[in-house]
C-alpha cells in the first residue's frame, strides 16, 4: 500500500486518507477466511461504487482548483492540486490492479463452487440459442447504439455509464467506430440455464459481444472488436440564478445537468487498440488533468453489489433477524412507553420498525397536534414519507425540513417533497448556505390542558433501506429539556436570521466546536490534576485540523484518547510529543459503521453524546448538526458497553497509524468480531 502524504508532518491528506479507507473495503473482498464468497464479490462492487463517487466529488473538486489556475496548497494542506491529482491517479491505478487480481481469484473460487461466469468465447450451442432469444426479446429493443464519424459531434456520454467502444475494419480497409450504451436498467448478470449442478452466468457486456453481428448486420466489415470504456463526470451541483424558478426546480435542473458535467476520469480496457483509444479521447476532449486509468475488460464493477444469490445461501452472510427492544412493543403505544423512560435503538441489530411505528402512531392519534422532522436521505419506497403524508391528511400540522442537496439522493428527495407538498405538508428546504444534516423529530401531543413533547434523535438517516445495513443509534425520549431545544432548531429553520441558544443540545454551525473544546478542556484539566483524563470517540471521519489540533493538545496533556474512525482520518496517532496518547482503529465489516458517539470521562461520571456530526469542517461550520446528551444512566451504560465491544475487535479492526497501511489488529485476546458480538449482546439483553 502506498504510504500516504503527510501535510506539515501533522496531518494525512484528506483525499489520500479516503483512498486508504476504500482499500479497507477492498480488503473485505480479499478476505477468504471471514467473508463468504458472493459477499466478497459484492464488496468489490462497493469498492467500485465508492471510487465512482470519490471521482465525482473529491477528485472533481481538486480538478476545479487546477482548472482555475490555482495551486491550492492552502486549501489542500500543503500539497499542490496538480501534484495531488497525479498521486491520486497512481494510487487508484494500483488499487484497480489489486481489485482485478482479487476478482480473478474469486472467479476461480466460484468455479470450485460450480458457478461459472463465461464470456462470448465459451458459449455452447444450447447457451447460444438461449442468448439469441434473450437478446432479441429483452436487450435489442432497449439498446442505444451511436455511430461515430468525423462530421458528427459526439453526444455527451452519461456519467458513470458503461459503453462498448466498437471498431470495425470495413471491406475497403476504412475504419468505422461506434459506441454501444449498456443501459443501467439491464441486469448486468444474465443467468443461463443450469446444467446439472453447474450454474452459468454471462455478463451483459459479453452477451453484446456475442451479438455484434446482429447489431451491425447492415455494415460490410471484415473484422469487428469491442472494448469497454467509462467516463466519470464532476458531480457538483451548479445552481442557476433564475429567480422565476422554485428551489425544487433549480435542484432538479442541477441534477439533470450533472449528467453532462465536466469529465474527471476516463477508464478503458487496457487491451483496446491504440487507434480506437486515441480517436475516442480526441472526440471526448479528455485532457491531462483528467484521471486516465487503464483497466480490465469490465468496468462499472459497482454492479457486483447486485450479484445474484443463485440460491446459494451457503455463500452469503447469514441473515440476522432484527431484534425487539426490551420494554418497547410494536403492538402497544410507544408514547406511553417513552413517557416512562428513554429507549435506545441500535440498527440494524434492533428493528427500525419502532421509528415507523412512532410516526404511524402520531399520524393516527387524535391528541397529536404537530409533527416536525428533518429528512436527509429517504428510501426509494419510504414508509417514513407515507406516515407523514398520512398525518397531514388526518389534519396534523406536519413540518418537514427536507435536504434536497443530499448528494446522489436528490431525485428521491425531490419526488417525495413534491408528494408531501401536494398533501399539505409544510416543507422547509434547509437554510441558506447550510445543509441540514441533523436527524431529529419532535411531536406535540395534547395531554389534559397542556402540550407534551415526544421525539427521537438519531445518528443516521430515517431510511428503511439503509437501516438494514448501517449501524446507527436512535434515542426515543420525552425529556422536555431536550425536546424544547429540538423545537428551537425548527424555529431557527423558520427564522434563521436569529441565533438561538440551547441548554442541552450541541448544535452546528454555531456551537459545536466551542462546546466540544470545552469538554476536551475539562479532560485536559483532569489529566493535569493527576486524575484520569479520558476521551472515546466513534465517527465516520475526522478531517478538521482545528479538532485534530485540540486532540493533539489533549494527548500532550496526558489525556487517553481512543477513536474508532471508519473512513477519513487525517489525524496521525502514536507520534511522540504530539499524539502518543491517541489510538485509532477502523472497523470495516458486514455492516457500514455509521454511528457517531462522543464519550468524555468527566472523572468517572461520563458525559455521553450521540451525534449526526463527524469532525469535518463541513459538519462543524457548514451544516445544521445536532449532538444529543444521554441522561438516562442505563442507556449511558449501554453505549459504553457497545463502544467497548467495538474497541475490543481483533478480527475486523485495522490499526490506523502514521503509515495508514491498514494492518489488522492482532493480539492474544479472545477473538472478537465486534458486529457479530454486538448482535449477541442485544440478544442477551432480551434474555436477561
JOVENBEL-V941403 format. One record per residue. N is the residue number from 1. RES is the residue in one small letter. PSI is psi in radians with two decimals (none if undefined). BURIAL is 1 if it has 24 or more other C-alpha atoms within 12 Angstrom, else 0. Layout:
n | res | psi | burial
N | RES | PSI | BURIAL
N | RES | PSI | BURIAL
This chain:
n | res | psi | burial
1 | x | 2.36 | 1
2 | x | 2.29 | 0
3 | x | 2.25 | 0
4 | x | 2.68 | 1
5 | x | 2.38 | 1
6 | x | 2.54 | 1
7 | x | 2.10 | 1
8 | x | 0.41 | 0
9 | x | 0.09 | 0
10 | x | -0.31 | 1
11 | x | 2.71 | 1
12 | x | 2.41 | 1
13 | x | 2.38 | 1
14 | x | -0.84 | 1
15 | x | -0.72 | 1
16 | x | -0.63 | 1
17 | x | -0.68 | 1
18 | x | -0.71 | 1
19 | x | -0.58 | 1
20 | x | -0.62 | 1
21 | x | -0.81 | 1
22 | x | -0.46 | 1
23 | x | -0.55 | 1
24 | x | -0.63 | 1
25 | x | -0.72 | 1
26 | x | -0.59 | 1
27 | x | -0.64 | 1
28 | x | -0.66 | 1
29 | x | -0.41 | 1
30 | x | -0.05 | 1
31 | x | 1.61 | 1
32 | x | -0.49 | 0
33 | x | -0.71 | 0
34 | x | -0.22 | 0
35 | x | 2.15 | 1
36 | x | 2.71 | 1
37 | x | -0.88 | 1
38 | x | -0.56 | 1
39 | x | -0.56 | 1
40 | x | -0.72 | 1
41 | x | -0.71 | 1
42 | x | -0.58 | 1
43 | x | -0.59 | 1
44 | x | -0.68 | 1
45 | x | -0.72 | 1
46 | x | -0.76 | 1
47 | x | -0.81 | 1
48 | x | -0.73 | 1
49 | x | -0.74 | 1
50 | x | -0.77 | 1
51 | x | -0.67 | 1
52 | x | -0.84 | 1
53 | x | -0.63 | 1
54 | x | -0.79 | 1
55 | x | -0.62 | 1
56 | x | -0.56 | 1
57 | x | -1.19 | 1
58 | x | -0.87 | 1
59 | x | -0.72 | 1
60 | x | -0.64 | 1
61 | x | -0.79 | 1
62 | x | -0.68 | 1
63 | x | -0.63 | 1
64 | x | -0.64 | 1
65 | x | -0.76 | 1
66 | x | -0.81 | 1
67 | x | -0.47 | 0
68 | x | -0.02 | 0
69 | x | 0.38 | 0
70 | x | 2.66 | 0
71 | x | -0.70 | 0
72 | x | 0.16 | 1
73 | x | -0.67 | 0
74 | x | -0.81 | 0
75 | x | -0.51 | 0
76 | x | 0.21 | 1
77 | x | 0.49 | 1
78 | x | -0.14 | 0
79 | x | 2.31 | 1
80 | x | 2.49 | 1
81 | x | -0.79 | 1
82 | x | -0.68 | 1
83 | x | -0.69 | 0
84 | x | -0.70 | 1
85 | x | -0.71 | 1
86 | x | -0.72 | 1
87 | x | -0.79 | 1
88 | x | -0.83 | 1
89 | x | -0.74 | 1
90 | x | -0.72 | 1
91 | x | -0.77 | 1
92 | x | -0.68 | 1
93 | x | -0.76 | 1
94 | x | -0.72 | 0
95 | x | -0.69 | 1
96 | x | -0.71 | 1
97 | x | -0.76 | 0
98 | x | -0.71 | 1
99 | x | -0.60 | 1
100 | x | -0.67 | 1
101 | x | -0.76 | 0
102 | x | -0.75 | 1
103 | x | -0.72 | 1
104 | x | -0.74 | 0
105 | x | -0.73 | 0
106 | x | -0.70 | 1
107 | x | -0.70 | 0
108 | x | -0.74 | 0
109 | x | -0.62 | 0
110 | x | -0.71 | 1
111 | x | -0.58 | 0
112 | x | -0.44 | 0
113 | x | 0.30 | 0
114 | x | 0.56 | 0
115 | x | 2.10 | 1
116 | x | 2.17 | 1
117 | x | 1.88 | 1
118 | x | 2.79 | 1
119 | x | -3.03 | 1
120 | x | -0.24 | 1
121 | x | -0.09 | 0
122 | x | 0.23 | 0
123 | x | 2.25 | 1
124 | x | -3.12 | 0
125 | x | -0.82 | 0
126 | x | -0.72 | 0
127 | x | -0.63 | 1
128 | x | -0.81 | 0
129 | x | -0.73 | 0
130 | x | -0.78 | 0
131 | x | -0.74 | 1
132 | x | -0.79 | 1
133 | x | -0.73 | 0
134 | x | -0.74 | 1
135 | x | -0.86 | 1
136 | x | -0.58 | 0
137 | x | -0.79 | 0
138 | x | -0.59 | 0
139 | x | -0.93 | 1
140 | x | -0.76 | 1
141 | x | -0.42 | 0
142 | x | 0.03 | 0
143 | x | 2.43 | 1
144 | x | 2.04 | 0
145 | x | 2.22 | 1
146 | x | 2.05 | 1
147 | x | 2.21 | 1
148 | x | 2.46 | 1
149 | x | 2.94 | 0
150 | x | -0.43 | 0
151 | x | -0.14 | 0
152 | x | 2.29 | 0
153 | x | 2.35 | 0
154 | x | 2.22 | 0
155 | x | 2.68 | 0
156 | x | 2.10 | 1
157 | x | 2.48 | 1
158 | x | 2.51 | 1
159 | x | 2.21 | 1
160 | x | 0.28 | 1
161 | x | 2.63 | 1
162 | x | 2.33 | 1
163 | x | 2.52 | 1
164 | x | 2.12 | 1
165 | x | 2.03 | 1
166 | x | 2.35 | 1
167 | x | 2.11 | 1
168 | x | 2.33 | 1
169 | x | 1.98 | 0
170 | x | 2.94 | 0
171 | x | -0.44 | 0
172 | x | 0.23 | 0
173 | x | 0.06 | 0
174 | x | 2.83 | 0
175 | x | 2.42 | 1
176 | x | 2.22 | 1
177 | x | 2.65 | 1
178 | x | 2.83 | 1
179 | x | 2.36 | 1
180 | x | 2.05 | 1
181 | x | 2.29 | 1
182 | x | 1.82 | 1
183 | x | 2.48 | 1
184 | x | -0.26 | 0
185 | x | -0.27 | 0
186 | x | 2.51 | 1
187 | x | 2.24 | 0
188 | x | -0.52 | 1
189 | x | 2.12 | 1
190 | x | 2.11 | 1
191 | x | 2.20 | 1
192 | x | 2.84 | 1
193 | x | 2.38 | 1
194 | x | 2.66 | 0
195 | x | 1.70 | 0
196 | x | -2.14 | 0
197 | x | -0.02 | 0
198 | x | 2.26 | 0
199 | x | 2.42 | 1
200 | x | 2.43 | 1
201 | x | 2.66 | 1
202 | x | 2.41 | 1
203 | x | 2.57 | 1
204 | x | -0.52 | 1
205 | x | -0.83 | 1
206 | x | -0.54 | 1
207 | x | -0.73 | 1
208 | x | -0.69 | 1
209 | x | -0.68 | 1
210 | x | -0.48 | 1
211 | x | 0.30 | 1
212 | x | -0.64 | 1
213 | x | -0.52 | 0
214 | x | -0.66 | 0
215 | x | -0.68 | 1
216 | x | 0.62 | 1
217 | x | -0.19 | 0
218 | x | -0.10 | 0
219 | x | 2.46 | 1
220 | x | 1.54 | 0
221 | x | 2.70 | 0
222 | x | -0.62 | 0
223 | x | 2.73 | 0
224 | x | 2.47 | 1
225 | x | 2.75 | 1
226 | x | 2.28 | 1
227 | x | 2.54 | 1
228 | x | 2.43 | 1
229 | x | 2.78 | 1
230 | x | 2.47 | 1
231 | x | 2.42 | 1
232 | x | 2.33 | 1
233 | x | 2.77 | 1
234 | x | 2.15 | 1
235 | x | 0.12 | 1
236 | x | 2.49 | 1
237 | x | 2.16 | 1
238 | x | 2.21 | 0
239 | x | 2.45 | 0
240 | x | 2.79 | 0
241 | x | 0.23 | 0
242 | x | 1.93 | 0
243 | x | -0.27 | 0
244 | x | -0.19 | 0
245 | x | 2.51 | 0
246 | x | 2.90 | 0
247 | x | -0.70 | 1
248 | x | -0.76 | 1
249 | x | -0.71 | 1
250 | x | -0.78 | 1
251 | x | -0.79 | 1
252 | x | -0.77 | 1
253 | x | -0.66 | 1
254 | x | -0.67 | 1
255 | x | -0.73 | 1
256 | x | -0.68 | 0
257 | x | -0.49 | 0
258 | x | -0.54 | 1
259 | x | -0.31 | 1
260 | x | 0.41 | 1
261 | x | 2.98 | 1
262 | x | 2.40 | 1
263 | x | 2.47 | 1
264 | x | -0.31 | 1
265 | x | 2.41 | 1
266 | x | 2.07 | 1
267 | x | 2.37 | 1
268 | x | 2.72 | 1
269 | x | 2.10 | 1
270 | x | -0.19 | 1
271 | x | 0.04 | 0
272 | x | 2.55 | 1
273 | x | 2.61 | 0
274 | x | -0.66 | 0
275 | x | -0.79 | 0
276 | x | -0.74 | 1
277 | x | -0.84 | 1
278 | x | -0.68 | 0
279 | x | -0.81 | 1
280 | x | -0.76 | 1
281 | x | -0.64 | 1
282 | x | -0.79 | 0
283 | x | -0.59 | 0
284 | x | -0.14 | 1
285 | x | 0.60 | 0
286 | x | 2.26 | 1
287 | x | -3.09 | 0
288 | x | -0.11 | 0
289 | x | -0.06 | 1
290 | x | 2.63 | 1
291 | x | 1.97 | 1
292 | x | 2.01 | 1
293 | x | 2.00 | 1
294 | x | 2.27 | 1
295 | x | -2.84 | 1
296 | x | -2.88 | 1
297 | x | -0.51 | 1
298 | x | 2.38 | 1
299 | x | -3.02 | 1
300 | x | 0.83 | 1
301 | x | -0.05 | 1
302 | x | -0.42 | 1
303 | x | -0.29 | 1
304 | x | -0.30 | 1
305 | x | -0.47 | 1
306 | x | 0.42 | 1
307 | x | 2.30 | 1
308 | x | 2.58 | 1
309 | x | -0.43 | 1
310 | x | 0.40 | 1
311 | x | 0.21 | 0
312 | x | 1.29 | 0
313 | x | -0.38 | 0
314 | x | -0.24 | 0
315 | x | 0.27 | 1
316 | x | 2.83 | 1
317 | x | 2.51 | 0
318 | x | 2.36 | 0
319 | x | 2.39 | 0
320 | x | 2.58 | 0
321 | x | 2.05 | 0
322 | x | 2.34 | 1
323 | x | 2.71 | 1
324 | x | 2.92 | 1
325 | x | 2.22 | 1
326 | x | 2.19 | 0
327 | x | -0.15 | 0
328 | x | 2.00 | 1
329 | x | 2.46 | 0
330 | x | -0.12 | 1
331 | x | 0.10 | 0
332 | x | 3.07 | 0
333 | x | 2.18 | 0
334 | x | -0.61 | 1
335 | x | -0.79 | 1
336 | x | -0.61 | 1
337 | x | -0.85 | 1
338 | x | -0.14 | 1
339 | x | -0.53 | 0
340 | x | -0.67 | 0
341 | x | 2.86 | 1
342 | x | 2.66 | 1
343 | x | 2.56 | 1
344 | x | 2.31 | 1
345 | x | 2.29 | 1
346 | x | 1.85 | 1
347 | x | 2.65 | 1
348 | x | 0.09 | 1
349 | x | -0.58 | 1
350 | x | 2.68 | 1
351 | x | 2.33 | 1
352 | x | -0.17 | 1
353 | x | -0.41 | 1
354 | x | -0.62 | 1
355 | x | -0.80 | 1
356 | x | -0.73 | 1
357 | x | -0.72 | 1
358 | x | -0.83 | 1
359 | x | -0.63 | 1
360 | x | -0.77 | 1
361 | x | -0.74 | 1
362 | x | -0.63 | 1
363 | x | -0.53 | 1
364 | x | -0.46 | 1
365 | x | 2.05 | 1
366 | x | -0.32 | 0
367 | x | -0.24 | 1
368 | x | 2.21 | 1
369 | x | -0.70 | 1
370 | x | 2.60 | 1
371 | x | 2.26 | 1
372 | x | 2.33 | 1
373 | x | 2.59 | 1
374 | x | 2.46 | 1
375 | x | 2.26 | 1
376 | x | -0.93 | 1
377 | x | 2.16 | 1
378 | x | 2.65 | 1
379 | x | 2.76 | 1
380 | x | -0.73 | 0
381 | x | 1.83 | 0
382 | x | 2.00 | 1
383 | x | -0.42 | 1
384 | x | -0.90 | 1
385 | x | -0.75 | 1
386 | x | -0.58 | 1
387 | x | -0.70 | 1
388 | x | -0.70 | 1
389 | x | -0.75 | 1
390 | x | -0.75 | 1
391 | x | -0.74 | 1
392 | x | -0.72 | 1
393 | x | -0.57 | 0
394 | x | 0.17 | 1
395 | x | 0.11 | 0
396 | x | 2.67 | 1
397 | x | 1.89 | 1
398 | x | 2.14 | 1
399 | x | 2.20 | 1
400 | x | 2.06 | 1
401 | x | 1.85 | 1
402 | x | 2.25 | 1
403 | x | 1.82 | 1
404 | x | -0.15 | 1
405 | x | 0.40 | 1
406 | x | 1.89 | 1
407 | x | 2.23 | 1
408 | x | 0.01 | 1
409 | x | 0.28 | 1
410 | x | -0.75 | 1
411 | x | -0.73 | 1
412 | x | -0.73 | 1
413 | x | -0.67 | 1
414 | x | -0.81 | 1
415 | x | -0.80 | 1
416 | x | -0.60 | 1
417 | x | -0.74 | 1
418 | x | -0.68 | 1
419 | x | -0.80 | 0
420 | x | -0.70 | 1
421 | x | -0.71 | 1
422 | x | -0.48 | 0
423 | x | 0.18 | 1
424 | x | 0.19 | 0
425 | x | 2.36 | 1
426 | x | 1.97 | 1
427 | x | 2.41 | 1
428 | x | 2.17 | 1
429 | x | 1.06 | 1
430 | x | -2.76 | 1
431 | x | 2.42 | 1
432 | x | 2.19 | 0
433 | x | -0.05 | 0
434 | x | 2.47 | 1
435 | x | 2.48 | 1
436 | x | 1.83 | 1
437 | x | -0.09 | 1
438 | x | 2.69 | 1
439 | x | 1.74 | 1
440 | x | 2.73 | 1
441 | x | 2.42 | 1
442 | x | 2.36 | 1
443 | x | 2.62 | 1
444 | x | 2.23 | 1
445 | x | 2.31 | 1
446 | x | 2.10 | 0
447 | x | 1.88 | 0
448 | x | -2.19 | 0
449 | x | 0.14 | 0
450 | x | 2.74 | 0
451 | x | 2.18 | 0
452 | x | 2.48 | 1
453 | x | 2.49 | 1
454 | x | 2.71 | 1
455 | x | -3.06 | 1
456 | x | 2.63 | 1
457 | x | 2.40 | 1
458 | x | 2.83 | 1
459 | x | -0.17 | 1
460 | x | 3.08 | 1
461 | x | 2.66 | 1
462 | x | 1.33 | 1
463 | x | 1.97 | 1
464 | x | -0.54 | 1
465 | x | -0.89 | 0
466 | x | -0.40 | 1
467 | x | -0.22 | 1
468 | x | -0.27 | 1
469 | x | -0.18 | 1
470 | x | 2.40 | 1
471 | x | 2.17 | 1
472 | x | 2.60 | 1
473 | x | 2.48 | 1
474 | x | 2.21 | 1
475 | x | 2.11 | 1
476 | x | 2.27 | 1
477 | x | 2.68 | 1
478 | x | 0.35 | 1
479 | x | 1.92 | 1
480 | x | -0.44 | 1
481 | x | -0.84 | 0
482 | x | -0.78 | 1
483 | x | -0.44 | 1
484 | x | -0.71 | 1
485 | x | -0.72 | 1
486 | x | -0.77 | 1
487 | x | -0.62 | 1
488 | x | -0.62 | 1
489 | x | -0.67 | 1
490 | x | -0.57 | 1
491 | x | -0.66 | 0
492 | x | -0.68 | 1
493 | x | -0.68 | 1
494 | x | -0.60 | 0
495 | x | 1.19 | 0
496 | x | 0.09 | 0
497 | x | -0.21 | 0
498 | x | 2.50 | 0
499 | x | 2.00 | 0
500 | x | 2.80 | 1
501 | x | 2.61 | 0
502 | x | 2.34 | 1
503 | x | -0.42 | 0
504 | x | -0.78 | 1
505 | x | 2.57 | 1
506 | x | 2.18 | 1
507 | x | 2.55 | 1
508 | x | 2.65 | 1
509 | x | -0.01 | 1
510 | x | -0.46 | 1
511 | x | -0.21 | 1
512 | x | -0.91 | 1
513 | x | -0.82 | 1
514 | x | -0.76 | 0
515 | x | -0.74 | 1
516 | x | -0.72 | 1
517 | x | -0.70 | 1
518 | x | -0.70 | 0
519 | x | -0.71 | 1
520 | x | -0.73 | 1
521 | x | -0.63 | 1
522 | x | -0.64 | 1
523 | x | -0.64 | 1
524 | x | -0.77 | 1
525 | x | -0.71 | 1
526 | x | -0.81 | 1
527 | x | -0.71 | 1
528 | x | -0.49 | 0
529 | x | 0.08 | 0
530 | x | 0.03 | 0
531 | x | 3.09 | 0
532 | x | 1.85 | 1
533 | x | 2.26 | 1
534 | x | 2.28 | 1
535 | x | 2.30 | 1
536 | x | 2.19 | 1
537 | x | 2.45 | 1
538 | x | 2.18 | 1
539 | x | 3.01 | 1
540 | x | -0.74 | 1
541 | x | 2.65 | 1
542 | x | 2.04 | 1
543 | x | -0.12 | 1
544 | x | 2.06 | 1
545 | x | -0.59 | 1
546 | x | -0.75 | 1
547 | x | -0.68 | 1
548 | x | -0.81 | 1
549 | x | -0.63 | 1
550 | x | -0.67 | 1
551 | x | -0.64 | 1
552 | x | -0.73 | 1
553 | x | -0.77 | 1
554 | x | -0.71 | 1
555 | x | -0.78 | 1
556 | x | -0.47 | 1
557 | x | -0.08 | 1
558 | x | 0.11 | 1
559 | x | 2.27 | 1
560 | x | 2.17 | 1
561 | x | 2.17 | 1
562 | x | 2.28 | 1
563 | x | 2.36 | 1
564 | x | 1.91 | 1
565 | x | 2.02 | 1
566 | x | -0.79 | 1
567 | x | -2.03 | 1
568 | x | 2.29 | 1
569 | x | 1.71 | 1
570 | x | -0.22 | 1
571 | x | 2.47 | 1
572 | x | 1.92 | 1
573 | x | 2.84 | 1
574 | x | 0.30 | 1
575 | x | 2.13 | 0
576 | x | 2.36 | 0
577 | x | -0.05 | 0
578 | x | -0.87 | 1
579 | x | 0.53 | 1
580 | x | -0.31 | 1
581 | x | 0.21 | 1
582 | x | 2.26 | 1
583 | x | 2.43 | 1
584 | x | 2.28 | 1
585 | x | 2.82 | 1
586 | x | 2.25 | 1
587 | x | 2.06 | 1
588 | x | 2.12 | 1
589 | x | -2.67 | 1
590 | x | -0.81 | 1
591 | x | 2.75 | 1
592 | x | 2.04 | 1
593 | x | 2.05 | 1
594 | x | -0.25 | 1
595 | x | 2.57 | 1
596 | x | 2.20 | 1
597 | x | 2.34 | 1
598 | x | 2.18 | 1
599 | x | 2.14 | 1
600 | x | 2.25 | 1
601 | x | -0.72 | 1
602 | x | 0.78 | 1
603 | x | 0.75 | 0
604 | x | -0.21 | 0
605 | x | 1.36 | 0
606 | x | 2.42 | 1
607 | x | 2.16 | 1
608 | x | 2.39 | 1
609 | x | 2.47 | 1
610 | x | 2.59 | 1
611 | x | 2.73 | 1
612 | x | -0.08 | 1
613 | x | 2.22 | 1
614 | x | 2.96 | 1
615 | x | 1.19 | 1
616 | x | 2.70 | 1
617 | x | -0.71 | 1
618 | x | -0.65 | 1
619 | x | -0.54 | 1
620 | x | -0.71 | 1
621 | x | -0.42 | 1
622 | x | 0.20 | 1
623 | x | 2.76 | 1
624 | x | 1.96 | 1
625 | x | 2.72 | 1
626 | x | 2.25 | 1
627 | x | 2.20 | 1
628 | x | 2.24 | 1
629 | x | 2.58 | 1
630 | x | 2.08 | 1
631 | x | -0.46 | 1
632 | x | 2.16 | 1
633 | x | -0.65 | 0
634 | x | -0.71 | 0
635 | x | -0.67 | 1
636 | x | -0.78 | 1
637 | x | -0.68 | 0
638 | x | -0.75 | 1
639 | x | -0.70 | 1
640 | x | -0.76 | 1
641 | x | -0.69 | 0
642 | x | -0.57 | 1
643 | x | -0.75 | 1
644 | x | -0.69 | 1
645 | x | -0.83 | 1
646 | x | -0.73 | 1
647 | x | -0.48 | 1
648 | x | -0.02 | 1
649 | x | 2.21 | 1
650 | x | 0.42 | 1
651 | x | -0.83 | 1
652 | x | 0.14 | 1
653 | x | 2.33 | 1
654 | x | 2.51 | 1
655 | x | 2.18 | 1
656 | x | 1.94 | 1
657 | x | -2.78 | 1
658 | x | -0.69 | 1
659 | x | -0.32 | 1
660 | x | 0.86 | 1
661 | x | 0.10 | 1
662 | x | 0.66 | 1
663 | x | 2.37 | 1
664 | x | 2.52 | 1
665 | x | 2.15 | 1
666 | x | 2.20 | 0
667 | x | 3.11 | 0
668 | x | 0.08 | 0
669 | x | 2.87 | 0
670 | x | 2.44 | 0
671 | x | 2.24 | 0
672 | x | 2.01 | 1
673 | x | 1.79 | 1
674 | x | -0.67 | 1
675 | x | -0.61 | 1
676 | x | -0.67 | 1
677 | x | -0.57 | 1
678 | x | -0.74 | 1
679 | x | -0.75 | 1
680 | x | -0.64 | 0
681 | x | -0.82 | 1
682 | x | -0.52 | 1
683 | x | -0.74 | 0
684 | x | -0.59 | 0
685 | x | -0.62 | 0
686 | x | -0.63 | 0
687 | x | -0.41 | 0
688 | x | none | 0
